[in-house]
Amino acid sequence: MSKKKSFLAAVIISCISATAFAETIGDTIVIEKADKVKIETRDTVQRIVITGSKDDPQFHYTQRISISDTSDVRRTIKSVKDFNKISIPGKGGKPSKWESSGHFNIGLNAALDAPEEYKFKVWPSFELGLTWLADYRPFGKKNVWSVGMGVYWRHYRSSKDYYWWKVNDVLKQVKYPEKLEHTSTSLNVISLGIPIMYTHYFDNKHKWGLTLGDIVNWNSAYARRYYEVGDEDYHGVLQGRSRPEDASTFLRLLLVKS
């Protein structure tokens, strides 16, 4: 066979292979470095059009997908640069009902059910938290069940007339002597928590929602106190628990998302 015939045969074979690959049904199609991707979602039909690829500038791919409920469609875009390689699930693929997310929270707090003698103040009490959640959407994206794990630090400020003292590994409040000046005290709680929540969104874009749930906490506490005597100041730190029953606690959640 001459060189021209060999080259022609190779071109025909490569064309046949490319055609067979493009027509494969039910497999995953991988298109590297696509030039343009267009996704249209209207009513119950989604249309995907891809033009150009790594090895074929004339490549053209079109797919139409019937969708019973467009609210089930989920989109995640990390960066436009990440679209150098695009994978399209074959026919029959379904979006996952599970998603994960991370959250950082900061805000004011108060121990509403604490004994009255603790005299906790909303300000300057505050908390910091870092939470990871696994979200489950069995009935569409408006209804979300979540479970996860978090680490929280809660700082409680109380009356300046009292300080924390440890008795049998339990922290209790004791009144400062009258001769001390510029007194302050705080109770700090570090918790490992498991949040269990339900969220209902009132719109498809997740702009408005209501969350109900509980956080199960395992706690460790330490107290700080500060006071001045004449020209000298004193700091103190005590490790313990505010009450024996506070080693584990439940926190009720009611959140309005907007």
C-alpha positions in Angstrom: 0.0 0.0 0.0 1.4 3.5 -0.9 1.9 6.3 1.6 -1.2 8.2 0.3 -3.4 5.2 0.7 -2.1 4.5 4.2 -2.7 8.1 5.2 -6.3 8.0 3.8 -7.0 4.7 5.6 -5.8 6.2 8.9 -8.1 9.2 8.4 -11.1 7.0 7.7 -10.4 4.8 10.7 -10.0 7.8 13.0 -13.3 9.4 11.7 -15.2 6.1 12.3 -13.8 5.9 15.8 -14.8 9.5 16.6 -18.3 8.9 15.2 -18.8 5.8 17.2 -17.6 7.5 20.4 -19.9 10.5 19.9 -22.9 8.3 19.4 -22.4 6.1 22.4 -25.5 6.1 24.6 -25.4 5.6 28.4 -21.7 6.2 28.8 -19.8 9.3 30.0 -18.6 11.7 27.3 -15.4 13.6 28.2 -14.7 16.7 26.2 -11.3 18.4 27.0 -10.8 22.1 26.6 -14.1 23.0 25.1 -14.3 26.3 23.3 -17.9 27.2 24.2 -20.5 25.6 26.4 -24.1 26.7 26.4 -26.7 25.3 28.8 -30.4 26.3 28.4 -33.1 25.3 30.9 -36.7 26.1 29.9 -39.8 24.6 31.5 -39.1 20.9 31.6 -36.3 20.7 29.0 -32.6 21.3 29.3 -30.4 21.7 26.3 -26.6 21.4 26.3 -24.5 22.6 23.4 -20.7 22.3 23.3 -18.6 23.5 20.4 -14.9 22.9 19.9 -12.6 20.6 21.8 -8.9 20.0 22.5 -8.2 18.1 19.2 -11.1 19.2 17.0 -12.1 22.9 16.7 -15.1 21.9 14.6 -16.5 19.5 17.3 -20.2 20.0 18.0 -22.2 18.3 20.7 -25.9 18.7 21.5 -28.0 17.0 24.2 -31.6 17.5 25.2 -32.7 16.3 28.7 -36.3 16.1 29.9 -36.8 17.3 33.5 -39.9 16.7 35.4 -39.2 19.5 37.9 -36.6 22.3 37.2 -36.3 22.9 40.9 -34.3 19.6 41.1 -31.6 21.1 38.8 -28.4 22.0 40.8 -25.5 24.0 39.5 -22.1 24.3 41.0 -19.5 26.6 39.4 -16.1 26.8 41.1 -14.2 28.8 38.5 -14.4 29.4 34.8 -10.8 28.1 34.6 -12.0 24.7 35.8 -13.9 24.2 32.6 -10.8 23.0 30.7 -12.2 19.6 31.1 -16.0 18.9 31.1 -17.8 15.6 31.9 -21.4 15.0 30.9 -23.2 12.1 32.5 -24.9 9.8 30.1 -28.6 9.3 29.7 -30.4 8.3 32.9 -28.0 10.1 35.3 -29.7 11.8 38.3 -28.5 14.7 40.5 -27.4 13.7 43.9 -29.7 14.5 46.8 -26.8 14.9 49.2 -24.5 18.0 49.4 -22.0 19.2 51.9 -21.2 22.7 53.1 -19.0 24.5 55.7 -20.2 27.4 57.9 -18.5 30.0 60.1 -20.6 31.8 62.6 -20.0 34.8 65.0 -22.6 36.5 67.2 -23.8 37.6 70.6 -25.1 35.0 73.0 -26.7 34.4 76.4 -27.3 31.4 78.6 -31.1 31.8 79.0 -31.5 28.8 81.3 -28.5 29.5 83.5 -29.1 30.0 87.3 -30.0 33.6 88.1 -27.0 34.1 90.4 -24.7 33.7 87.3 -25.8 37.1 86.1 -24.7 36.6 82.5 -24.9 39.6 80.2 -25.7 39.5 76.5 -23.0 42.1 75.9 -20.1 41.6 75.7 -20.9 37.9 75.6 -20.3 36.3 72.1 -19.5 33.1 70.4 -17.5 31.7 67.4 -18.1 28.5 65.6 -17.0 26.4 62.7 -19.5 23.8 61.4 -19.5 21.2 58.6 -23.0 20.0 57.4 -24.2 17.2 55.2 -27.5 18.3 53.5 -30.1 15.9 52.3 -32.9 17.0 49.9 -35.3 14.1 49.4 -38.3 16.3 48.4 -36.6 19.0 46.3 -34.2 21.9 47.2 -36.8 23.8 49.3 -36.7 21.2 52.1 -33.3 20.4 53.6 -32.4 18.0 56.4 -28.9 18.6 57.8 -26.6 16.8 60.2 -22.9 17.5 60.8 -20.2 18.4 63.3 -18.9 21.6 64.7 -16.5 23.2 67.1 -17.7 26.2 69.1 -16.2 28.7 71.6 -18.6 30.7 73.8 -17.6 33.6 75.9 -19.9 34.6 78.7 -19.5 37.8 80.7 -21.1 38.2 84.1 -21.4 40.7 86.9 -18.2 42.5 87.9 -19.1 41.9 91.5 -18.5 38.2 91.3 -15.7 35.9 90.1 -15.5 32.2 89.4 -13.9 29.8 92.0 -13.4 26.0 91.7 -14.8 23.8 94.4 -14.5 20.0 93.8 -13.8 20.6 90.1 -16.9 22.6 89.8 -16.8 26.4 89.0 -18.9 28.5 91.3 -19.3 32.3 91.6 -18.0 34.1 94.7 -18.4 37.8 95.5 -15.3 40.0 95.1 -13.9 41.7 98.2 -14.9 45.4 98.4 -11.3 46.7 98.4 -10.7 45.4 94.8 -11.0 47.7 91.8 -11.7 47.3 88.1 -12.9 43.8 88.5 -14.1 41.6 85.7 -14.9 37.9 85.1 -15.8 35.6 82.3 -16.7 32.0 81.6 -15.5 30.4 78.4 -16.9 27.2 77.1 -15.3 25.1 74.3 -17.8 22.6 72.7 -17.8 19.8 70.3 -21.2 19.7 68.8 -23.5 17.7 66.5 -26.1 19.9 64.8 -29.4 18.2 63.6 -31.5 20.7 61.6 -34.4 21.1 59.2 -34.6 24.1 56.8 -37.5 25.2 54.7 -36.8 27.7 51.9 -39.7 29.8 50.6 -38.1 30.4 47.2 -36.0 28.4 44.7 -33.0 30.8 45.1 -32.6 30.1 48.8 -33.0 33.8 49.7 -35.6 33.2 52.5 -35.7 30.3 54.8 -36.5 29.1 58.3 -34.3 26.6 60.3 -35.3 24.5 63.3 -33.1 22.1 65.1 -30.9 21.1 68.0 -27.1 21.0 68.7 -25.8 18.3 71.0 -22.7 19.6 72.8 -19.9 18.1 74.8 -18.4 20.9 76.8 -15.2 21.9 78.6 -15.1 25.2 80.5 -12.5 27.6 82.0 -13.0 30.9 83.8 -10.9 34.1 83.8 -10.9 36.9 86.4 -9.2 40.2 86.5 -8.9 42.8 89.3 -6.6 45.5 90.7 -5.2 46.2 94.1 -3.6 49.6 94.4 -1.1 49.8 91.5 -1.0 46.1 90.8 -3.3 44.0 88.6 -4.0 40.3 88.8 -5.1 37.7 86.3 -6.4 34.2 87.0 -7.5 31.2 84.9 -9.4 28.2 86.3 -10.3 25.0 84.5 -13.4 23.1 85.3 -17.2 23.0 84.8 -19.8 25.5 85.7 -22.1 22.7 86.8 -21.7 18.9 86.6 -24.7 18.6 84.4 -23.1 21.1 81.9 -20.6 18.5 80.6 -23.2 17.8 77.9 -26.0 20.1 76.8 -28.7 20.6 74.1 -29.1 23.9 72.3 -32.4 24.6 70.5 -32.1 26.5 67.2 -34.5 28.9 65.5 -32.9 30.7 62.6 -34.4 33.0 59.9 -32.2 33.1 56.8 -32.4 36.0 54.4 
